[in-house]
Amino acid sequence: MKKYTHYIIALIIGLVLLFALPETNGLTNLGVRAIAVMVPILYLWLTTNTHWVAILSLALLILTQVSPPNVIWATSFGHFVVPTIICFMVLNECLRETGVIHKIAIWFITRPFVKGRPIMFLSMFMLSSTVIGQFMDNMSLAIIYIGIAAVLCEEMGYKKGDPFYTAMFIAVLWPNVVYSISSPIAHALPNILMGVIESQTGIVISYGQWLAVGLPFAAVMFVVMVLVMRLWNPDSEKFRNFDMATVKNPPLKKEGKIAAVVFILVILMIILPEVLKTALPGITGVIRSWGVVVPAIFAIAILSIINVQGKPIMDFPKCTKAIPLPAVLFAGIVSCFAPIISAESTGISAWMGNSLRPIFEGMPVLAVVIIMIICATIMTNFLSNTVTMVLFFNLGVALLATANYNMGAFGIIIGLAASMAACTPSAAVPSPLFFGPEHITMKNSLKWNTIFIVVSMIVIIVGVVPFANALL
């Protein structure tokens, strides 16, 4: 019944905006119609779901003649973010199926120096997922690591509610939050935002540029996570009495080794052209012109062709079944909104700037950026990460357009801030996997999650803001 109430409220909001929103401050009639569609859709995303509602938004944009059908399809389902996410998720599933991810994760936590040292164990556990997570979809990796954490806790004798049990699952959640945005490889959030940045400003952010900011951020945040765990220091008596040598980590089979090598080659084809672009401009220029999807497609083809014991390494149909289709569709549909907001024909960007600029008038540009970082970080812990980062980037475009601020750098900065979401069950897409089964609860995790979020804001403001602006 509650959902029907939200549907009615959304309809009323749309009708009021359509007939009552004035065409002022640069807003055109086309812009009014676009807002009358997007605001109710945003409301439904925040109160109901982002699945069929997202697809509905495309139909409404066409019905209200905001954009022609062919343009809507090209900028949503045809956006580069869709094939990018699909191809890398397929590769990730192959790595999971062949045991590569499990092998790496267990290797980290069974090092001899971990024995009898709980904080070192938690640190290595977080380090493994932080490293693997730079190249793997965060939802898939969350599922894998939740399974590993659950088995380890059971073998150690910890149960839900125990401080060390909570710390184990926090040690899965925090790195997941960080690597979901620190690397664009196989991650929807950075790819969505890169598309929005290009659509809104014409600035193209390469994978290399994003990683140049994201990887140092991930490294600093790993240190933060370790320090907070040290400060927490949950009771670990059962861990000290547990023999890590009993944790089995069988050798990687032939298919796993081949899958790992092929995936490493894909990563090198993405990163090396950025690193070597001045030394080898000809070769790297050709490879960079392919984009990031082509190497992933070749990898899929190779793994599907090579047989081990009469079976292909990659069972492509099976791997595609692991792709979360609603998330992929949502990523493409959100990308469709950016060109509509920035278009001169709608005047939405100019209207937002003209309406909000008096509030921030006279305020230093850096202060405006800091306020948006703080507001985005707070908002994203209660609402959708994707919606938060797109909303605040658009606000930034409107407010900073005349300030000569580096909007490419701002895009990455606001993306990082809008992804620091760990405090609530609705904070991020994987959050229900942690809070739903009560591996962690808001009550037993709020203190440490709050510390993590506050420190992440400080890291972004003090470290990322000047670094990103200097780099880009």
Stockholm file with secondary structure:
# STOCKHOLM 1.0

chainA/1-472         MKKYTHYIIALIIGLVLLFALPETNGLTNLGVRAIAVMVPILYLWLTTNTHWVAILSLALLILTQVSPPNVIWATSFGHFVVPTIICFMVLNECLRETGVIHKIAIWFITRPFVKGRPIMFLSMFMLSSTVIGQFMDNMSLAIIYIGIAAVLCEEMGYKKGDPFYTAMFIAVLWPNVVYSISSPIAHALPNILMGVIESQTGIVISYGQWLAVGLPFAAVMFVVMVLVMRLWNPDSEKFRNFDMATVKNPPLKKEGKIAAVVFILVILMIILPEVLKTALPGITGVIRSWGVVVPAIFAIAILSIINVQGKPIMDFPKCTKAIPLPAVLFAGIVSCFAPIISAESTGISAWMGNSLRPIFEGMPVLAVVIIMIICATIMTNFLSNTVTMVLFFNLGVALLATANYNMGAFGIIIGLAASMAACTPSAAVPSPLFFGPEHITMKNSLKWNTIFIVVSMIVIIVGVVPFANALL
#=GR chainA/1-472 SS CHHHHHHHHHHHHHHHHHHHCCCCTTCCHHHHHHHHHHHHHHHHHHHTCSSHHHHHHHHHHHHTTSSCHHHHHHHTTTSTHHHHHHHHHHHHHHHHHTTHHHHHHHHHHTCGGGTTCHHHHHHHHHHHHHHHTTSSCHHHHHHHHHHHHHHHHHHHTCCTTCHHHHHHHHHHHHHHHHHHHHCCTTCHHHHHHHHHHHHHHCCCCCHHHHHHHHHHHHHHHHHHHHHHHHHHCCCCHHHHTSCGGGSCCCCCCHHHHHHHHHHHHHHHHHHHHHHTTTTSHHHHHHHHHHTTHHHHHHHHHHHHHCEETTEESCCHHHHHTTSCHHHHHHHHHHHHHHHHHHCTTTCHHHHHHHHHHHHHTTSCHHHHHHHHHHHHHHHHTTSCHHHHHHHHHHHHHHHHTTTTCCHHHHHHHHHHHTTCCCSSTTSSTTHHHHHTTTSSCHHHHHHHHHHHHHHHHHHIIIIIHHHHHHHC
#=GC SS_cons         CHHHHHHHHHHHHHHHHHHHCCCCTTCCHHHHHHHHHHHHHHHHHHHTCSSHHHHHHHHHHHHTTSSCHHHHHHHTTTSTHHHHHHHHHHHHHHHHHTTHHHHHHHHHHTCGGGTTCHHHHHHHHHHHHHHHTTSSCHHHHHHHHHHHHHHHHHHHTCCTTCHHHHHHHHHHHHHHHHHHHHCCTTCHHHHHHHHHHHHHHCCCCCHHHHHHHHHHHHHHHHHHHHHHHHHHCCCCHHHHTSCGGGSCCCCCCHHHHHHHHHHHHHHHHHHHHHHTTTTSHHHHHHHHHHTTHHHHHHHHHHHHHCEETTEESCCHHHHHTTSCHHHHHHHHHHHHHHHHHHCTTTCHHHHHHHHHHHHHTTSCHHHHHHHHHHHHHHHHTTSCHHHHHHHHHHHHHHHHTTTTCCHHHHHHHHHHHTTCCCSSTTSSTTHHHHHTTTSSCHHHHHHHHHHHHHHHHHHIIIIIHHHHHHHC
//
